[in-house]
Amino acid sequence: MSAIPHTEIETERLLLRPIQSSDRPDILRILSKFEVTRWLRSTPHPYPDSAANVFLSKAKERWIMDEEYIFAVVPKDTQIYSGVAALKNIQAGMGEPGYFLDPGCQGKGFATEATRALLDWGRTRLDMNRFRARVMTANQASIRVLEKCGFVPSGQTGLTFAKSLDKEVHFTWLIHTPDGEIGDLPLPPVL
């Protein structure tokens, strides 16, 4: 059982809460949009109904195993499920933030606000001091979000298959450390 209880994180404008089975229709609604899935490496498009069940099941299992924490992003003013923010690939004081938002919620600073909150939560609750992120190189909006959160580009992958695009694309690695130095920060192999 996870040492980290299901918890909520509040920011000025957002509530981040663990995703739950009742979020299934909203997950399907958002991930049925190509403008969202096109930036997600392992998410197919079109997004099949059965994939939401797998996503929810794995999210619960990975939370229990302390491998990944996936939160629903809910703006306080609307109380409408608007996407997810996650810390994933957790190991030895390091994690990777990830997120996706409904297109109607993009461009409002929600991804930056949610990512900053998750980094703070990771530092205080999980004793993390290093973070890395992998983003499709063409996704300049997401790279800007991470840069606003203190990440710096550290290299580019070789070609990696993106399910939603059904082709290989380049990804950019970004890192965030307390001193801004890469040091021995491991970048995993391209899968």
Secondary structure, 3 states (H helix, E strand, C coil): CCCCCCCCEECCCEEEEECCHHHHHHHHHHHCCHHHHCCCCCCCCCCCHHHHHHHHHHHHHHHHCCCCEEEEEEECCCCCCCEEEEEEEEECCEEEEEEEECHHHCCCCHHHHHHHHHHHHHHHHCCCCEEEEEEECCCHHHHHHHHHCCCEEEEECCCEEECCCCEEECEEEEEECCCCCCCCCCCCCCC
